[in-house]
Amino acid sequence: MSLRAKSGRQSATTCGTLCSPIQPDRYAAHFQFRIGNYPHLLSAYGSATADAVVSAVCDRLAQVVRNDGSIERVAADLIEIRLLSLPTLGAEPDGSACEAWVGDVCETLPTVPFEAAAGPVHLWLSGRWRLASDGAEFGEWCFPFVGASPGQGDWGARYRRDMALASRVLATLEPSGINDPDGDLQLCWRVVSNVEDGRVAYFETLARLLDRDGALSAADDWILALERTGMVRLLDRHMVRQVLTDLEQAPDEVSLAVKLSALSLCVDPWWADVMARLCARPNVTRRLLIEITETAAVPDISRAIALVDQLRRLGCRIVMDDFGAGHASIPQVLAFAPNIVKVHRIFLWRAGTSSRDQLLFARLSALAASLGSIVVAKGVETPEQSRIARDAGALWQQGYFWGRPSYCRPWRQTWRHSLAVLDRPTSRCRPASLCFAVGQ
């Protein structure tokens, strides 16, 4: 039975052994789950709320394990589970089965809100395991927590606000939630076009959050809230899966991009199903673009490069978003070896105000072009801005001048078919050419 299906009721148990103890020599697998944001909960909500929420998580896990194992809270932020058997692990569990179960727990429970007096609370779980049969030690922690550290002053109040906003997003991450026409989280698509002949490079997939009155919330607010609470990886993983589904159903001429926070750039078991889908469908993979955002710093550059290289080897294109105004340094951009570099819109907007700013935009565009195969100018809203970008060499553009984001999949409409071959490689770019096409 799925973890989510068993997580509806909370018992009054607080800590300690929650199921019948199992002798150490009888268990098949031993798991540990660490609450990565426990220090944040202590600072923002207090020890009583933090402990109550952890105890509620123990209760939910106990409903899953039942009589097949034992659960114990061995530290304030650490839960241990010993399993004799579990249907999802099989009769003779192996490392793959344990990894899959840890992934299920760590992906499902953070989306479940625990109600506190100050609002909904979500936990971030990291997990690891070892098999009793081989006597191995615990492996590395999967899904380590990445988020802003607790601060001073009004940090706790802001964290509670961030958590409430993040909770609204996490509530949509049910299998059908993000596609619900009446839901809070809506998908839309923005086109990247060629200024010379109107050819379409690709469609960028965006998520938009509706506020309580049905109006759009500023994306910066809730995306930053997800990043500061460490929950953005849940949204990113969901978005990647959704875009893959769209590509599998779209014509072969359609290319789609999905945004990833820098906090999501690490190889972990959550990527296993995505990688399997990419390996099985190379025609889909070559039409997937990964846009790396720079609103947060890369927590581990070596792991980030490993993931990006793996995606590129499979055939995905890599895009650096908002170049010039984010956390990424020039060496980091070089390390990612992007196919496309998108210049932050603020530089184009300022370019129309003075010759000095226009020269700055031109030089930044030239630098971006030297780092990637092509450069895209963002924020093009007027014919004059389109001309300035074109004069600076940014022949690929994005913005309201080329159309507002569409909430209906635009490739299902009638588009002029043409093929854009962009074949100037970067030093590490693989494959050497980009092929984009307009679909309908």
matplotlib code that plots the C-alpha trace (Angstrom):
import matplotlib.pyplot as plt

x = [0.0, 1.3, 2.6, 0.1, -2.9, -2.0, -1.2, -4.7, -5.0, -2.8, -2.5, -1.6, 1.8, 4.6, 7.9, 9.7, 9.0, 5.8, 5.5, 6.2, 10.0, 11.9, 15.0, 18.1, 19.0, 15.5, 15.1, 15.8, 16.6, 17.4, 16.5, 17.2, 15.3, 16.6, 14.4, 16.6, 14.7, 14.3, 16.5, 14.3, 11.1, 12.6, 13.5, 10.3, 7.7, 9.2, 10.2, 6.6, 5.4, 8.6, 8.4, 4.6, 5.2, 8.0, 5.9, 3.0, 5.5, 6.4, 2.7, 2.2, 5.2, 3.8, 0.6, 2.8, 5.0, 2.3, 3.5, 6.2, 8.8, 9.6, 10.0, 11.9, 12.7, 16.3, 17.1, 15.2, 15.7, 16.3, 13.9, 15.0, 12.9, 13.8, 11.7, 11.2, 9.3, 7.2, 5.3, 7.1, 10.5, 9.8, 10.5, 14.3, 14.9, 17.9, 19.5, 17.3, 14.1, 15.4, 16.3, 12.9, 11.2, 13.3, 12.5, 8.8, 8.9, 11.1, 9.0, 5.5, 5.8, 7.2, 4.0, 1.8, 0.9, 0.9, -1.4, 0.0, -1.4, 0.9, -0.1, 0.8, 4.2, 6.1, 9.1, 12.0, 13.3, 16.6, 17.1, 19.6, 19.6, 21.5, 20.7, 21.0, 22.0, 25.3, 26.3, 27.1, 27.3, 24.8, 25.2, 25.2, 22.2, 19.8, 17.9, 20.0, 18.3, 19.3, 17.8, 18.5, 19.9, 17.9, 18.6, 17.9, 15.4, 12.1, 13.5, 11.0, 8.0, 9.2, 9.9, 6.3, 5.0, 7.3, 6.1, 2.4, 3.1, 5.1, 2.3, -0.2, 2.2, 2.9, -0.8, -1.1, 1.6, -0.9, -0.9, -3.6, -3.3, -1.1, -3.4, -6.7, -8.2, -9.7, -6.5, -4.1, -1.1, -1.4, 0.9, 1.6, 4.0, 6.2, 7.7, 11.4, 11.4, 13.8, 13.8, 14.7, 11.9, 9.7, 10.9, 10.2, 13.1, 11.1, 8.4, 9.3, 7.1, 6.1, 4.1, 1.9, 0.3, -3.1, -3.8, -7.0, -8.8, -7.8, -5.2, -1.6, 0.9, 4.3, 6.5, 9.5, 7.5, 6.5, 9.5, 11.8, 9.6, 10.1, 13.8, 14.2, 12.2, 14.1, 11.0, 11.6, 13.1, 9.6, 8.1, 11.0, 10.8, 7.1, 7.6, 10.2, 7.9, 5.0, 7.1, 8.3, 4.6, 3.8, 6.8, 5.8, 2.3, 3.5, 4.6, 8.2, 8.8, 8.0, 10.8, 9.9, 12.0, 11.6, 13.1, 15.2, 16.4, 20.1, 19.0, 17.7, 21.0, 22.2, 22.1, 19.8, 17.2, 14.4, 16.0, 15.9, 12.5, 13.3, 16.6, 14.8, 12.2, 14.9, 16.9, 13.9, 12.7, 15.7, 13.3, 11.8, 15.2, 16.6, 13.6, 13.9, 15.7, 16.8, 16.8, 18.9, 17.7, 20.1, 17.8, 19.7, 23.4, 24.5, 25.0, 27.5, 29.0, 30.6, 27.3, 25.5, 28.0, 27.6, 23.8, 24.0, 26.6, 24.5, 21.4, 23.5, 25.0, 21.5, 20.7, 19.1, 20.0, 21.2, 20.1, 21.4, 18.6, 18.9, 22.6, 24.1, 21.7, 21.9, 24.2, 26.2, 29.7, 31.4, 33.4, 30.2, 28.6, 31.6, 31.5, 27.9, 28.8, 25.3, 23.9, 21.9, 22.5, 19.5, 20.4, 18.3, 15.6, 16.7, 19.7, 17.6, 15.1, 18.0, 19.5, 16.7, 17.5, 21.1, 23.9, 26.0, 23.4, 23.0, 26.7, 26.6, 23.8, 25.7, 28.9, 26.9, 25.2, 28.6, 29.9, 26.8, 27.2, 30.8, 29.6, 26.9, 25.9, 23.3, 22.1, 18.4, 17.3, 14.6, 12.0, 11.4, 8.2, 8.4, 9.7, 12.5, 13.7, 13.6, 15.8, 18.3, 18.6, 19.0, 21.7, 23.5, 23.5, 20.6, 18.6, 16.6, 14.2, 11.5, 8.9, 5.4, 6.5, 6.4, 3.3, 2.0, 2.3, -0.4, -2.4, -3.4, -0.6, 0.4, 1.9, -1.7, -2.5, -1.4, 2.2, 4.4, 6.7, 10.4, 13.6, 16.3, 19.7, 22.1, 25.4, 28.0, 29.2, 30.7, 33.9, 32.3, 28.8, 27.5, 26.0, 27.5, 24.4, 20.9, 17.9, 14.7, 11.5, 8.0, 5.2, 1.5]
y = [0.0, 3.5, 5.7, 8.5, 6.1, 5.3, 8.8, 10.1, 9.5, 10.7, 8.9, 10.3, 8.5, 11.0, 9.1, 5.9, 2.5, 2.7, -0.9, -4.3, -4.5, -6.9, -8.7, -7.2, -10.5, -10.8, -7.6, -7.4, -3.8, -0.8, 2.7, 6.2, 9.3, 12.7, 15.9, 18.3, 21.4, 20.6, 23.5, 25.8, 24.5, 25.1, 28.7, 29.6, 27.6, 26.5, 23.2, 22.1, 22.5, 21.0, 17.9, 17.5, 17.5, 15.0, 12.7, 13.0, 11.9, 8.9, 8.1, 8.2, 5.9, 3.6, 3.2, 2.1, -0.3, -1.7, -5.2, -5.5, -3.6, -1.2, 2.6, 4.7, 8.3, 8.0, 11.8, 15.0, 15.0, 11.3, 8.4, 4.8, 2.0, -1.7, -3.8, -7.5, -7.3, -4.9, -5.6, -2.9, -4.3, -7.8, -11.1, -10.6, -6.8, -5.4, -2.0, -1.0, -1.8, 0.1, 3.1, 3.2, 3.0, 5.8, 7.8, 7.2, 8.3, 11.4, 12.5, 11.9, 13.1, 16.6, 17.3, 16.4, 19.5, 19.2, 21.8, 24.0, 27.1, 29.3, 27.6, 24.5, 22.9, 20.7, 18.5, 17.7, 14.1, 12.7, 8.9, 6.2, 2.4, -0.8, -4.4, -6.8, -9.7, -8.1, -6.4, -3.2, 0.2, 2.9, 4.6, 8.3, 10.4, 10.7, 14.0, 16.1, 19.3, 22.5, 25.8, 29.0, 28.7, 30.1, 33.8, 36.6, 39.3, 38.7, 35.5, 33.3, 35.4, 35.3, 31.6, 31.0, 33.1, 31.3, 27.9, 28.9, 30.0, 26.8, 24.7, 26.1, 24.9, 21.5, 20.9, 20.9, 18.2, 15.4, 13.3, 15.6, 18.7, 20.8, 20.2, 20.9, 23.9, 25.1, 24.5, 27.1, 26.1, 26.5, 25.8, 28.2, 28.4, 31.2, 31.2, 31.9, 33.4, 34.4, 38.2, 37.7, 35.4, 34.6, 31.0, 29.3, 27.8, 26.3, 26.8, 27.5, 25.8, 28.0, 27.4, 30.2, 30.4, 32.0, 34.0, 33.7, 36.1, 34.2, 36.7, 35.7, 35.8, 37.3, 34.3, 35.6, 35.5, 31.9, 30.5, 32.2, 30.9, 27.4, 27.9, 29.4, 26.6, 24.0, 22.6, 23.8, 20.4, 18.8, 21.3, 20.9, 17.2, 17.4, 19.9, 17.8, 14.8, 16.9, 18.3, 14.8, 13.8, 16.7, 15.9, 12.3, 13.4, 16.3, 16.2, 15.5, 19.1, 20.5, 21.3, 22.3, 23.8, 23.3, 25.5, 24.0, 25.8, 25.5, 23.7, 20.8, 20.2, 17.0, 13.3, 11.5, 8.6, 10.9, 11.3, 7.5, 7.5, 10.6, 9.1, 5.9, 7.8, 9.8, 6.7, 5.0, 7.9, 9.6, 11.4, 13.0, 13.7, 15.7, 18.0, 18.7, 21.8, 22.3, 25.9, 26.5, 29.5, 31.6, 32.8, 30.5, 29.6, 26.1, 24.2, 21.6, 22.5, 19.1, 17.3, 19.9, 19.4, 15.7, 15.9, 18.4, 16.3, 13.2, 15.0, 16.4, 13.0, 11.7, 14.5, 17.3, 20.9, 23.1, 26.7, 29.3, 31.6, 35.3, 35.6, 38.7, 39.1, 35.8, 33.8, 32.0, 33.2, 33.1, 30.0, 28.2, 29.0, 27.7, 24.6, 23.9, 24.5, 25.7, 25.5, 28.7, 31.7, 34.0, 37.6, 39.0, 41.4, 44.3, 44.9, 45.2, 47.5, 49.8, 49.7, 51.9, 54.6, 55.6, 54.9, 53.7, 51.1, 50.1, 49.5, 47.4, 45.2, 44.7, 43.7, 41.4, 39.8, 39.2, 37.6, 35.4, 34.3, 33.3, 31.1, 29.3, 28.4, 31.2, 34.1, 34.9, 38.4, 38.3, 41.0, 42.1, 44.1, 46.8, 47.0, 49.3, 46.8, 44.1, 46.3, 47.0, 43.3, 42.5, 45.1, 43.5, 40.1, 38.6, 37.2, 34.9, 36.8, 36.3, 38.6, 40.2, 41.6, 37.9, 37.0, 36.7, 33.3, 30.9, 28.8, 26.5, 24.3, 26.5, 23.7, 22.4, 25.6, 26.2, 27.4, 28.0, 25.0, 25.8, 24.4, 26.3, 24.7, 26.4, 24.6, 26.8, 24.5, 25.5, 23.9, 21.2, 21.2, 17.8, 17.2, 19.9, 21.2, 22.3, 21.6, 23.3, 23.3, 24.7, 22.3, 22.5]
z = [0.0, -0.8, 1.9, 1.1, 1.3, 4.9, 6.1, 6.8, 10.6, 13.4, 16.7, 20.1, 20.3, 21.0, 20.8, 21.6, 20.1, 18.2, 16.9, 18.5, 18.9, 16.6, 17.7, 15.9, 14.3, 12.7, 10.8, 7.1, 6.6, 8.9, 7.9, 9.3, 8.5, 9.6, 9.8, 7.9, 8.8, 12.5, 13.6, 11.5, 13.2, 16.6, 15.8, 14.0, 16.0, 19.3, 20.7, 21.5, 17.9, 16.5, 18.7, 18.1, 14.3, 14.5, 16.6, 14.1, 11.4, 13.6, 13.8, 10.1, 9.5, 12.1, 10.1, 7.1, 9.0, 11.3, 12.5, 10.0, 12.0, 14.7, 14.8, 17.3, 17.6, 18.8, 18.7, 18.4, 14.6, 13.9, 13.4, 13.0, 11.4, 11.4, 9.0, 9.1, 5.9, 3.8, 0.6, -1.3, -0.4, -1.6, 0.1, 0.0, -0.1, -1.9, -2.1, -5.0, -3.1, 0.0, -2.1, -3.7, -0.4, 1.1, -2.0, -1.6, 2.1, 1.5, -1.5, 0.1, 3.7, 3.0, 0.9, 3.9, 6.1, 9.8, 11.3, 14.1, 15.8, 13.6, 10.4, 8.3, 8.9, 6.5, 7.3, 5.0, 5.4, 4.4, 4.5, 4.4, 4.9, 5.4, 4.8, 7.7, 5.4, 4.3, 7.5, 5.7, 7.3, 6.5, 3.2, 2.5, 3.2, 0.3, -0.2, 2.2, 3.2, 1.4, 2.6, 4.3, 7.8, 10.8, 11.3, 13.8, 14.1, 12.3, 10.7, 12.4, 11.2, 7.7, 7.8, 9.0, 6.1, 3.7, 5.0, 4.6, 1.0, 0.3, 1.7, -0.9, -3.6, -2.1, -1.8, -5.6, -6.1, -6.2, -9.4, -11.0, -8.8, -11.1, -14.1, -12.2, -14.1, -10.8, -8.8, -7.4, -9.5, -13.2, -16.1, -18.9, -21.8, -23.1, -26.6, -27.5, -31.1, -33.8, -34.5, -38.2, -39.3, -36.3, -36.0, -32.7, -30.8, -27.9, -25.4, -21.8, -19.3, -16.3, -13.1, -11.9, -8.5, -8.0, -4.9, -2.8, -5.1, -8.2, -9.4, -10.2, -7.3, -8.1, -9.0, -7.2, -3.9, -3.8, -5.7, -3.1, -0.3, -1.6, -1.9, 1.6, 3.2, 1.2, -0.5, -4.1, -5.1, -4.7, -7.2, -9.6, -9.7, -10.3, -13.2, -14.9, -14.9, -16.2, -19.1, -20.0, -20.2, -22.5, -24.7, -25.0, -26.2, -28.4, -32.1, -32.8, -33.8, -30.4, -27.9, -24.3, -21.4, -17.7, -15.0, -12.2, -9.1, -8.4, -5.2, -7.3, -9.0, -7.4, -8.3, -6.0, -6.3, -7.2, -10.6, -11.3, -13.0, -14.9, -16.2, -17.1, -19.2, -20.9, -21.8, -23.1, -25.3, -27.0, -29.3, -26.2, -24.6, -27.5, -27.3, -23.5, -22.3, -18.7, -17.6, -14.5, -12.5, -10.4, -7.6, -5.2, -5.0, -6.1, -2.8, -4.2, -7.5, -8.1, -7.7, -9.8, -12.7, -12.4, -12.8, -15.7, -17.5, -17.1, -18.6, -21.4, -22.3, -22.6, -25.1, -23.1, -23.8, -21.0, -20.5, -18.0, -17.1, -16.0, -16.7, -15.1, -12.2, -10.3, -8.0, -10.7, -11.4, -14.7, -13.7, -12.7, -16.0, -17.8, -15.7, -16.8, -20.5, -21.4, -24.9, -24.4, -22.1, -21.4, -20.4, -17.5, -18.6, -16.5, -18.7, -21.8, -20.1, -18.9, -22.4, -23.6, -21.1, -22.0, -24.5, -21.6, -20.6, -24.2, -24.5, -21.3, -22.7, -25.9, -24.1, -21.7, -24.7, -26.4, -23.2, -23.0, -26.6, -25.9, -23.0, -24.9, -28.4, -28.5, -26.4, -25.7, -24.7, -22.1, -21.4, -24.9, -24.7, -27.5, -31.1, -29.9, -27.3, -30.0, -32.2, -29.4, -28.7, -32.3, -32.8, -29.8, -31.6, -29.6, -32.5, -30.2, -27.9, -25.3, -23.9, -24.3, -27.7, -28.9, -27.1, -23.5, -21.7, -23.0, -20.6, -23.5, -24.9, -27.9, -30.0, -30.4, -32.3, -35.9, -36.1, -39.2, -39.5, -39.8, -38.5, -36.7, -36.7, -34.2, -34.7, -33.0, -30.1, -26.8, -25.7, -23.7, -25.3, -26.3, -28.9, -31.0, -32.6, -31.5, -33.7, -32.8, -34.7, -34.6, -34.0, -34.1]

ax = plt.figure().add_subplot(projection="3d")
ax.plot(x, y, z, "-o")
ax.set_aspect("equal")
plt.show()
